Amino acid sequence: MSDLDRVRWRCRRGLLELDLVLTDFLERRYGGLDVEGRRLFDELLEQPDNDLLDLAMGRCEPEPRYRAMVALLRAA
C-alpha cells in the first residue's frame, strides 16, 4: 500500500461531513505538502472525529503548531 493509499484510508471517518472535508483536502492540497506538512496532517488524523470536524469547521482553534495546516484544511 502506498503512502497516499494509507492516508486516503485514514481519511475515511465515521462522519460524512468529515469524510467530505478530508477527501477534498486530499485531492486538492495533499500533493503540494512537504514532508513536515504531511507529518502534521498525519498527526491531525489521530484526532477523534468530532474534534477534527470542529477544527475543520472553525468551531475551535487549533494548537499553534497546527494553525497553518488547519487553515489549509478549511480552505480546501
ZASE-987324 format. One record per residue: x, z, y of N, C-alpha, C, O, CB in turn; residue number from 0. Coordinates in nm, 2 decimals, m for minus. Glycine has a CB too. Example, Ala and Ser with C-alpha at 12.3 -4.5 7.8 and 13.67 -1.06 7.14 Angstrom:
BEGIN
+--------+--------+---------+---------+--------+----------+--------+--------+---------+--------+--------+---------+---------+--------+----------+-----+
: n_east :   n_up : n_north : ca_east :  ca_up : ca_north : c_east :   c_up : c_north : o_east :   o_up : o_north : cb_east :  cb_up : cb_north : num :
+--------+--------+---------+---------+--------+----------+--------+--------+---------+--------+--------+---------+---------+--------+----------+-----+
:   1.32 :   0.78 :   m0.57 :    1.23 :   0.78 :    m0.45 :   1.32 :   0.78 :   m0.33 :   1.42 :   0.85 :   m0.33 :    1.13 :   0.90 :    m0.45 :   0 :
:   1.28 :   0.71 :   m0.22 :    1.37 :   0.71 :    m0.11 :   1.29 :   0.79 :    0.00 :   1.34 :   0.80 :    0.11 :    1.41 :   0.57 :    m0.06 :   1 :
+--------+--------+---------+---------+--------+----------+--------+--------+---------+--------+--------+---------+---------+--------+----------+-----+
//
This chain:
BEGIN
+--------+--------+---------+---------+--------+----------+--------+--------+---------+--------+--------+---------+---------+--------+----------+-----+
: n_east :   n_up : n_north : ca_east :  ca_up : ca_north : c_east :   c_up : c_north : o_east :   o_up : o_north : cb_east :  cb_up : cb_north : num :
+--------+--------+---------+---------+--------+----------+--------+--------+---------+--------+--------+---------+---------+--------+----------+-----+
:   0.09 :   0.00 :   m0.12 :    0.00 :   0.00 :     0.00 :   0.09 :   0.00 :    0.12 :   0.18 :   0.08 :    0.13 :   m0.10 :   0.12 :     0.00 :   0 :
:   0.06 :  m0.09 :    0.22 :    0.14 :  m0.10 :     0.34 :   0.11 :   0.02 :    0.43 :   0.01 :   0.08 :    0.41 :    0.13 :  m0.23 :     0.41 :   1 :
:   0.19 :   0.04 :    0.53 :    0.16 :   0.14 :     0.63 :   0.03 :   0.12 :    0.70 :  m0.05 :   0.21 :    0.73 :    0.28 :   0.15 :     0.73 :   2 :
:   0.01 :  m0.01 :    0.74 :   m0.12 :  m0.04 :     0.81 :  m0.24 :  m0.02 :    0.72 :  m0.34 :   0.03 :    0.77 :   m0.11 :  m0.19 :     0.85 :   3 :
:  m0.23 :  m0.05 :    0.59 :   m0.34 :  m0.02 :     0.50 :  m0.36 :   0.13 :    0.49 :  m0.48 :   0.17 :    0.48 :   m0.31 :  m0.08 :     0.36 :   4 :
:  m0.25 :   0.21 :    0.49 :   m0.27 :   0.35 :     0.48 :  m0.34 :   0.41 :    0.60 :  m0.43 :   0.49 :    0.59 :   m0.13 :   0.42 :     0.46 :   5 :
:  m0.30 :   0.36 :    0.72 :   m0.36 :   0.40 :     0.84 :  m0.50 :   0.36 :    0.85 :  m0.59 :   0.44 :    0.89 :   m0.28 :   0.35 :     0.96 :   6 :
:  m0.53 :   0.24 :    0.81 :   m0.67 :   0.19 :     0.81 :  m0.76 :   0.28 :    0.72 :  m0.87 :   0.31 :    0.75 :   m0.67 :   0.04 :     0.76 :   7 :
:  m0.71 :   0.31 :    0.60 :   m0.78 :   0.40 :     0.51 :  m0.81 :   0.54 :    0.58 :  m0.91 :   0.59 :    0.56 :   m0.70 :   0.42 :     0.38 :   8 :
:  m0.70 :   0.59 :    0.65 :   m0.72 :   0.72 :     0.71 :  m0.82 :   0.72 :    0.83 :  m0.87 :   0.82 :    0.87 :   m0.58 :   0.77 :     0.76 :   9 :
:  m0.84 :   0.60 :    0.88 :   m0.93 :   0.58 :     1.00 :  m1.08 :   0.58 :    0.95 :  m1.17 :   0.59 :    1.03 :   m0.90 :   0.45 :     1.07 :  10 :
:  m1.10 :   0.57 :    0.82 :   m1.24 :   0.58 :     0.77 :  m1.28 :   0.73 :    0.76 :  m1.22 :   0.80 :    0.69 :   m1.25 :   0.51 :     0.62 :  11 :
:  m1.38 :   0.76 :    0.84 :   m1.41 :   0.90 :     0.86 :  m1.56 :   0.92 :    0.82 :  m1.63 :   0.83 :    0.78 :   m1.39 :   0.95 :     1.00 :  12 :
:  m1.60 :   1.05 :    0.83 :   m1.74 :   1.08 :     0.79 :  m1.84 :   1.06 :    0.90 :  m1.96 :   1.07 :    0.88 :   m1.74 :   1.22 :     0.75 :  13 :
:  m1.79 :   1.02 :    1.02 :   m1.89 :   1.00 :     1.13 :  m1.88 :   0.85 :    1.17 :  m1.77 :   0.80 :    1.20 :   m1.85 :   1.09 :     1.26 :  14 :
:  m1.99 :   0.78 :    1.17 :   m1.99 :   0.64 :     1.21 :  m1.93 :   0.61 :    1.34 :  m1.85 :   0.52 :    1.36 :   m2.13 :   0.58 :     1.20 :  15 :
:  m1.97 :   0.69 :    1.44 :   m1.91 :   0.67 :     1.58 :  m1.76 :   0.68 :    1.58 :  m1.70 :   0.60 :    1.64 :   m1.97 :   0.78 :     1.67 :  16 :
:  m1.71 :   0.77 :    1.51 :   m1.56 :   0.79 :     1.50 :  m1.50 :   0.67 :    1.42 :  m1.39 :   0.62 :    1.47 :   m1.52 :   0.92 :     1.43 :  17 :
:  m1.56 :   0.63 :    1.32 :   m1.51 :   0.51 :     1.25 :  m1.50 :   0.39 :    1.34 :  m1.40 :   0.31 :    1.34 :   m1.61 :   0.47 :     1.13 :  18 :
:  m1.60 :   0.37 :    1.42 :   m1.61 :   0.25 :     1.51 :  m1.49 :   0.26 :    1.62 :  m1.43 :   0.17 :    1.65 :   m1.74 :   0.24 :     1.58 :  19 :
:  m1.48 :   0.38 :    1.67 :   m1.37 :   0.40 :     1.77 :  m1.23 :   0.38 :    1.71 :  m1.15 :   0.31 :    1.77 :   m1.38 :   0.54 :     1.83 :  20 :
:  m1.21 :   0.44 :    1.60 :   m1.08 :   0.43 :     1.53 :  m1.05 :   0.28 :    1.49 :  m0.94 :   0.24 :    1.50 :   m1.07 :   0.52 :     1.42 :  21 :
:  m1.15 :   0.22 :    1.43 :   m1.13 :   0.08 :     1.39 :  m1.10 :  m0.01 :    1.50 :  m1.01 :  m0.10 :    1.49 :   m1.26 :   0.03 :     1.31 :  22 :
:  m1.17 :   0.01 :    1.61 :   m1.15 :  m0.07 :     1.73 :  m1.00 :  m0.05 :    1.78 :  m0.93 :  m0.15 :    1.82 :   m1.25 :  m0.04 :     1.84 :  23 :
:  m0.96 :   0.08 :    1.79 :   m0.83 :   0.11 :     1.83 :  m0.72 :   0.04 :    1.74 :  m0.63 :  m0.02 :    1.78 :   m0.81 :   0.26 :     1.83 :  24 :
:  m0.75 :   0.05 :    1.61 :   m0.66 :  m0.01 :     1.51 :  m0.64 :  m0.16 :    1.53 :  m0.53 :  m0.21 :    1.53 :   m0.70 :   0.02 :     1.37 :  25 :
:  m0.75 :  m0.23 :    1.56 :   m0.75 :  m0.37 :     1.58 :  m0.68 :  m0.41 :    1.71 :  m0.61 :  m0.51 :    1.72 :   m0.89 :  m0.43 :     1.57 :  26 :
:  m0.71 :  m0.33 :    1.82 :   m0.67 :  m0.37 :     1.95 :  m0.53 :  m0.32 :    1.99 :  m0.46 :  m0.39 :    2.06 :   m0.77 :  m0.33 :     2.05 :  27 :
:  m0.50 :  m0.20 :    1.95 :   m0.39 :  m0.13 :     2.01 :  m0.28 :  m0.09 :    1.91 :  m0.16 :  m0.08 :    1.95 :   m0.43 :  m0.01 :     2.08 :  28 :
:  m0.31 :  m0.06 :    1.79 :   m0.21 :   0.00 :     1.70 :  m0.09 :  m0.09 :    1.68 :   0.02 :  m0.04 :    1.68 :   m0.28 :   0.02 :     1.56 :  29 :
:  m0.10 :  m0.22 :    1.67 :    0.01 :  m0.31 :     1.65 :   0.11 :  m0.30 :    1.77 :   0.23 :  m0.34 :    1.75 :   m0.04 :  m0.45 :     1.64 :  30 :
:   0.07 :  m0.26 :    1.89 :    0.16 :  m0.25 :     2.00 :   0.23 :  m0.12 :    2.02 :   0.31 :  m0.10 :    2.11 :    0.08 :  m0.29 :     2.12 :  31 :
:   0.20 :  m0.03 :    1.93 :    0.26 :   0.11 :     1.94 :   0.40 :   0.11 :    1.89 :   0.43 :   0.03 :    1.79 :    0.18 :   0.21 :     1.86 :  32 :
:   0.49 :   0.19 :    1.95 :    0.62 :   0.20 :     1.90 :   0.62 :   0.31 :    1.79 :   0.51 :   0.36 :    1.76 :    0.72 :   0.25 :     2.01 :  33 :
:   0.73 :   0.34 :    1.73 :    0.74 :   0.44 :     1.62 :   0.68 :   0.57 :    1.66 :   0.61 :   0.64 :    1.59 :    0.88 :   0.46 :     1.58 :  34 :
:   0.71 :   0.62 :    1.78 :    0.66 :   0.75 :     1.83 :   0.51 :   0.75 :    1.85 :   0.44 :   0.84 :    1.82 :    0.73 :   0.79 :     1.96 :  35 :
:   0.46 :   0.64 :    1.90 :    0.32 :   0.62 :     1.92 :   0.24 :   0.62 :    1.79 :   0.14 :   0.69 :    1.78 :    0.29 :   0.49 :     2.00 :  36 :
:   0.30 :   0.56 :    1.69 :    0.24 :   0.56 :     1.56 :   0.24 :   0.70 :    1.49 :   0.15 :   0.74 :    1.43 :    0.31 :   0.46 :     1.46 :  37 :
:   0.35 :   0.77 :    1.52 :    0.36 :   0.91 :     1.47 :   0.25 :   1.00 :    1.53 :   0.19 :   1.08 :    1.47 :    0.50 :   0.96 :     1.49 :  38 :
:   0.24 :   0.98 :    1.66 :    0.14 :   1.06 :     1.74 :   0.00 :   1.03 :    1.69 :  m0.09 :   1.12 :    1.67 :    0.15 :   1.04 :     1.89 :  39 :
:  m0.03 :   0.90 :    1.67 :   m0.16 :   0.86 :     1.62 :  m0.19 :   0.92 :    1.48 :  m0.30 :   0.97 :    1.45 :   m0.18 :   0.71 :     1.62 :  40 :
:  m0.08 :   0.91 :    1.40 :   m0.09 :   0.97 :     1.26 :  m0.12 :   1.12 :    1.27 :  m0.21 :   1.17 :    1.20 :    0.04 :   0.95 :     1.19 :  41 :
:  m0.06 :   1.19 :    1.37 :   m0.09 :   1.33 :     1.39 :  m0.24 :   1.35 :    1.43 :  m0.30 :   1.45 :    1.38 :    0.01 :   1.40 :     1.49 :  42 :
:  m0.28 :   1.27 :    1.52 :   m0.42 :   1.28 :     1.56 :  m0.52 :   1.27 :    1.45 :  m0.62 :   1.33 :    1.45 :   m0.45 :   1.18 :     1.67 :  43 :
:  m0.49 :   1.18 :    1.35 :   m0.57 :   1.16 :     1.24 :  m0.58 :   1.28 :    1.15 :  m0.67 :   1.29 :    1.06 :   m0.52 :   1.04 :     1.16 :  44 :
:  m0.50 :   1.38 :    1.17 :   m0.51 :   1.51 :     1.10 :  m0.62 :   1.60 :    1.15 :  m0.66 :   1.69 :    1.08 :   m0.37 :   1.58 :     1.11 :  45 :
:  m0.67 :   1.57 :    1.27 :   m0.77 :   1.65 :     1.33 :  m0.91 :   1.63 :    1.25 :  m0.93 :   1.53 :    1.20 :   m0.79 :   1.61 :     1.48 :  46 :
:  m0.99 :   1.74 :    1.25 :   m1.12 :   1.73 :     1.19 :  m1.20 :   1.62 :    1.27 :  m1.18 :   1.60 :    1.38 :   m1.19 :   1.87 :     1.19 :  47 :
:  m1.30 :   1.56 :    1.20 :   m1.38 :   1.45 :     1.25 :  m1.44 :   1.49 :    1.39 :  m1.43 :   1.42 :    1.48 :   m1.48 :   1.41 :     1.15 :  48 :
:  m1.51 :   1.60 :    1.39 :   m1.58 :   1.64 :     1.52 :  m1.48 :   1.66 :    1.63 :  m1.51 :   1.62 :    1.75 :   m1.66 :   1.76 :     1.49 :  49 :
:  m1.37 :   1.72 :    1.61 :   m1.27 :   1.74 :     1.71 :  m1.21 :   1.61 :    1.76 :  m1.19 :   1.59 :    1.88 :   m1.15 :   1.83 :     1.66 :  50 :
:  m1.18 :   1.52 :    1.67 :   m1.13 :   1.39 :     1.71 :  m1.23 :   1.31 :    1.78 :  m1.19 :   1.24 :    1.88 :   m1.08 :   1.31 :     1.58 :  51 :
:  m1.36 :   1.32 :    1.74 :   m1.46 :   1.25 :     1.82 :  m1.47 :   1.30 :    1.96 :  m1.49 :   1.23 :    2.05 :   m1.59 :   1.25 :     1.74 :  52 :
:  m1.47 :   1.43 :    1.97 :   m1.47 :   1.50 :     2.11 :  m1.36 :   1.45 :    2.19 :  m1.38 :   1.42 :    2.31 :   m1.47 :   1.65 :     2.09 :  53 :
:  m1.24 :   1.44 :    2.14 :   m1.13 :   1.38 :     2.21 :  m1.15 :   1.24 :    2.26 :  m1.13 :   1.20 :    2.37 :   m1.00 :   1.39 :     2.13 :  54 :
:  m1.19 :   1.16 :    2.16 :   m1.22 :   1.02 :     2.19 :  m1.33 :   0.99 :    2.29 :  m1.32 :   0.90 :    2.37 :   m1.25 :   0.94 :     2.06 :  55 :
:  m1.43 :   1.08 :    2.29 :   m1.54 :   1.06 :     2.38 :  m1.52 :   1.13 :    2.52 :  m1.60 :   1.12 :    2.61 :   m1.66 :   1.12 :     2.32 :  56 :
:  m1.40 :   1.20 :    2.53 :   m1.37 :   1.27 :     2.66 :  m1.45 :   1.40 :    2.68 :  m1.46 :   1.45 :    2.79 :   m1.41 :   1.18 :     2.77 :  57 :
:  m1.50 :   1.46 :    2.57 :   m1.57 :   1.58 :     2.58 :  m1.47 :   1.70 :    2.59 :  m1.52 :   1.81 :    2.62 :   m1.66 :   1.60 :     2.46 :  58 :
:  m1.35 :   1.68 :    2.55 :   m1.25 :   1.78 :     2.57 :  m1.11 :   1.72 :    2.60 :  m1.10 :   1.60 :    2.58 :   m1.23 :   1.87 :     2.44 :  59 :
:  m1.02 :   1.79 :    2.65 :   m0.89 :   1.74 :     2.69 :  m0.79 :   1.76 :    2.58 :  m0.79 :   1.87 :    2.52 :   m0.84 :   1.81 :     2.82 :  60 :
:  m0.71 :   1.66 :    2.56 :   m0.60 :   1.68 :     2.45 :  m0.49 :   1.76 :    2.50 :  m0.47 :   1.79 :    2.62 :   m0.55 :   1.54 :     2.41 :  61 :
:  m0.41 :   1.81 :    2.40 :   m0.28 :   1.87 :     2.43 :  m0.20 :   1.77 :    2.51 :  m0.21 :   1.65 :    2.49 :   m0.21 :   1.92 :     2.30 :  62 :
:  m0.11 :   1.83 :    2.60 :   m0.03 :   1.74 :     2.68 :   0.05 :   1.63 :    2.60 :   0.05 :   1.51 :    2.65 :    0.07 :   1.82 :     2.75 :  63 :
:   0.10 :   1.66 :    2.48 :    0.17 :   1.56 :     2.41 :   0.09 :   1.44 :    2.36 :   0.14 :   1.33 :    2.33 :    0.25 :   1.62 :     2.29 :  64 :
:  m0.05 :   1.46 :    2.35 :   m0.14 :   1.36 :     2.30 :  m0.21 :   1.29 :    2.41 :  m0.29 :   1.19 :    2.39 :   m0.24 :   1.42 :     2.21 :  65 :
:  m0.19 :   1.32 :    2.54 :   m0.27 :   1.27 :     2.65 :  m0.26 :   1.11 :    2.66 :  m0.36 :   1.05 :    2.67 :   m0.22 :   1.32 :     2.78 :  66 :
:  m0.14 :   1.06 :    2.65 :   m0.13 :   0.91 :     2.66 :  m0.19 :   0.84 :    2.54 :  m0.26 :   0.74 :    2.56 :    0.02 :   0.87 :     2.66 :  67 :
:  m0.18 :   0.90 :    2.42 :   m0.24 :   0.84 :     2.30 :  m0.39 :   0.85 :    2.31 :  m0.46 :   0.75 :    2.28 :   m0.19 :   0.91 :     2.17 :  68 :
:  m0.45 :   0.96 :    2.35 :   m0.59 :   0.97 :     2.37 :  m0.64 :   0.88 :    2.47 :  m0.75 :   0.82 :    2.46 :   m0.63 :   1.12 :     2.40 :  69 :
:  m0.57 :   0.86 :    2.58 :   m0.61 :   0.76 :     2.69 :  m0.62 :   0.62 :    2.63 :  m0.71 :   0.55 :    2.66 :   m0.51 :   0.77 :     2.81 :  70 :
:  m0.52 :   0.58 :    2.54 :   m0.53 :   0.45 :     2.47 :  m0.65 :   0.45 :    2.38 :  m0.72 :   0.34 :    2.38 :   m0.40 :   0.43 :     2.39 :  71 :
:  m0.67 :   0.55 :    2.31 :   m0.79 :   0.56 :     2.22 :  m0.92 :   0.54 :    2.30 :  m1.01 :   0.47 :    2.25 :   m0.79 :   0.69 :     2.14 :  72 :
:  m0.93 :   0.61 :    2.41 :   m1.05 :   0.60 :     2.49 :  m1.07 :   0.46 :    2.56 :  m1.18 :   0.41 :    2.58 :   m1.05 :   0.71 :     2.60 :  73 :
:  m0.96 :   0.39 :    2.58 :   m0.96 :   0.26 :     2.65 :  m0.99 :   0.15 :    2.55 :  m1.03 :   0.04 :    2.59 :   m0.83 :   0.23 :     2.72 :  74 :
:  m0.97 :   0.18 :    2.42 :   m0.99 :   0.07 :     2.32 :  m1.14 :   0.05 :    2.30 :  m1.18 :  m0.03 :    2.22 :   m0.93 :   0.10 :     2.19 :  75 :
+--------+--------+---------+---------+--------+----------+--------+--------+---------+--------+--------+---------+---------+--------+----------+-----+
//
